[in-house]
Amino acid sequence: MGFETPHAVAPMPSPPSSVIDFPSELLSGDGVDQVEASLVARREERTVTNWIAMIRLFDGTEIPCNIKDISKSGAKLGVPEAYTLPASFMLRILGRDFVLKVNLAWRRGNYAGVRIERIAKLPVPEEKKPVTVEQTPNYSSIGSRRSRDGSG
């Protein structure tokens, strides 16, 4: 009742000549990415980033995210799919002095694409300088011993 294995294994057929003529870069993983990238036309060049950002909804809710890539007109966000994003929201990049008003373009799993509608510059908080109080050194205590009872 067992399965019998054939004693002779048939050789693999050779690939059709059309596959042999393909450039090797198209058959490797990197080449596929390059071909896919060239097929997707973008209006502006995208810059790959890993910026930490906060999505701020108009009700005041903040959602942590990161910006995977950005261009003049849009960005790709990494945001857990558990969060529901509205059609429009604010995006603040930590460590930068501007905030973006964006519109949600697409959502797939843990990623979201947004179109940048407006950029606003945040006011730079002025650094508080420590207040220095001129203190005159008290030299009278030099060389004197303090008593153990705390009286002097």
Helices and strands as residue ranges (DSSP letters): H 17-20, H 24-27, H 29-39, E 47-56, E 62-70, E 74-78, E 88-93, E 98-108, E 111-121, G 139-141
